[in-house]
Amino acid sequence: MGEEFEGTGMRSQRLIALFGLGVVVFTYPLLSLFSSAEVVLGLPVFYAYLFGVWAGLIGLAAWVIEGRRPRLPAEAERAETDRAEAGGAP
């Protein structure tokens, strides 16, 4: 059971850090920097910032969650066998 869930501690730590980053980028002092009448790509700067940061956080969360997962022992053995048959390095 320990081998199957190896690396989940690091994933949890990264998600907690990502949550902390989300809290920081959506707090008032930082949001107030973007509350101007200027327009970027047809959107007010404030909305462009909100949606850009929001999309970035979702992308980072997906990357952390779906990132490199440890292989199961059977998959690792199969990959090693395939490499040996192909004449590749281990």
Phi, psi and omega in degrees: 000324181294324180291324182294324184257020179296133179094354180288334177296317178294320179297317179297319179296321179292322178293323176294318177296323178294321175298316178299319177298319178298320178297317182294314185285346178251017176274161186302312184303320180285322178295326182294338177295335185254008180271078179230172182272003181290158183236137176234120181053036178084000179247145172301148183305321181300312181290323177299318177297311181303308183290324178295314179293319179300313179296322178296318178294321177295318178297317178295320178297318178296320179296318179293315184288317184266008183300192183300122180258146177294144180281150171284154182305322181293321179293320179295319180294319179295318179295322179294319178296317179298318179295319181294320179293327181280349179085015179276167178287151180292000000 
